[in-house]
Amino acid sequence: MRRTVMAVVLALSVALPAAGVAGAVDAPASGSGSYVGVEYFPEPDGEGARTSVPVNSPHAQPETPARHRTPVASEDGEVVPLAETGPTADRLDVTIVGDGYTAAEQEDFLQDARTKWDEVTDIEPYRSYEGLFNVWAVKAVSEESGVTGDPGRDDVRNTALGSYFWCSATERLICVDLDKTKSYADKAPATDLVIVISHSAKYGGAGYSGLAADYGYDGVSTLSSDNAQSTLIAAHEMAHSIGLLADEYQYAGYGDHPGPEPAYPNASMLTADRMAAQRAKWASWLGEADPSGGTVGTFEGADYYEYGVYRPTRNSLMRALNTDEFNLPGREAMIAGFYRSANALTPLVDTTVTVSRFTPLSVELADLDTGLAGIRLRWYVDGREARQARGMTTVLPATLGVPAGRRAHRVTATVVDTTSAVRSPVVRDLTSNSVTWTVTR
């Protein structure tokens, strides 16, 4: 099926360089089929680049009719929860699919999926907010073990998703068949982002973003199963979708940023003085010591342009893979993204049903690491705080102070993340969520 994801459907809010400029995306020839923009990292410790690639892989194996499937492939499409921290409506759901794993290697895939997710969540702020993610592993049984293009360009493997190195004539770029990937990702209870683990020790990967209109989830990250550096590709690519972060590198010869002011939280045409005066972008972080090294300021070169646009720090994970640190403005943007898709507070009693003064009201809090996160729970009766219930996850409306009588009252539980990694009042508001019950006698 021909899709609308042509070369213009690119990373979410991430503009691609124009054709004919260093680092640019070459437009596909007329009639060459559907293409989509991707980001990749040619070197394991270097900056990124962008290109366009086919939506469908020439190496994806065809769907096998159910009547022809052998018993050994019966687990194809099986979903294994790796982390189920809460209801899908209150979580960011990541689906991990393996490619190049035979039926006999599915346990290896599950172990690789756990290892890769553990590596991603060793990186802040993923680490502190791991409790806002559900993670689903979907088994994809391949006929052959390994990945096309490993070790050499002419080595071809028959795999479920058609993973292959040398995509668009670039050795370290791992592409997949997006339609086949969706057929497996859709088996998970919910999917916001997809990680494809390609069965290989060779360094490589890619990031597809802005796919929501055609696939129902925003991003797909590909990476090698047995290459530690490839994990950083997934951490970087997920940040485009979650934090709406720009790439902080530039292309040589790309020139001046034409304006207007970028929408990204980590790219700006404002110098430090103007940013501070306008209290815009990362003004509240200027001068602060940064986990990526140095201090937060305005460093020229970002969003692919060399001049007239600035990034917050000399280096960060959004610039190159020689660090695993997001800078402070990037961390704040990521936390905002977590809370755009997830809630730290989940009611355990139906809020659509009227309850009595003696109905126990319970909530569940996401299990967040105190490294960065700081959840504060408060209870209110008709807008007035019941201080005696601070931090309690189960209460009785009567003990909160709901009086007897015919009049209905409202009991509200509210959480706010008091993390010091957030300074923006707008982002702080995103970290808060509330649930309310109507209480009668």
Order of alpha helices (4+ residues) and beta strands (2+ residues): beta-beta-beta-beta-alpha-beta-alpha-beta-beta-alpha-beta-alpha-alpha-beta-beta-alpha-beta-beta-beta-beta-beta-beta-alpha-beta-alpha-beta
